[in-house]
Amino acid sequence: MSEGFYVSRLAENAKEFNTLNIRTVELYFQKSPGWGKKDQRGIEGLEYEVFDGTESIQSGTTKKDGKVLAHVRGGESRLKIADSMYKVKILDEDYEDKSKVLGVKQRLRNLGYQLGGAGPRQDGVDVNVNENADRTIMEFQVDMELDLDGVANNAFCQKLDDEVKKGS
């Protein structure tokens, strides 16, 4: 099988004419979490491979920013990097309100911040305020150059929502 993507077209009248069911997800492998604008946290030179089931669909090496543009087929792929395997899954769910604890945590997690292992997916996203949430709120405030007070006030929630929408 040669490398590349295979495209099949639906009939011209079909509702989903010329639709590719592949999405690209930006993943960053960094020395420390967050979105520092002034520092270089990326890990350069990591070889990676993306799989759809057992089929390799993509490979490459991270650049200076540590970014991987991973192709996700059918809502889920697997990424092998640095001798570890990661599940990359598209979650098309609506966010809770940005002013609610769950909504704040959903958005922080979407941006790659670590919230611990609580919650139904064991990703730290739940309705409880805890030390992990407080720490992560402060990390976001530092990264976005907001007032460092550990409070998810209106300005914080709006900036968080704006950053998530930038990545959409």
Buried (B, 14 or more C-beta within 10 A) or exposed (E): EEEEEEEEEEEEEEEEEEEEEBBEBEBBBBEEBBBBEEEEBBBEEBEBBBBBEEEEBBEBEBEEBBBBEBBBBEEEBBBBBEEEEBEBEEEEEEBBEBBBBBBBBBBBBBBBBBBBEBBEEEBBBBEEEBEBBEBBBBBBBEBBEBEEEEEBEEEBBEBBBEBBEEEE
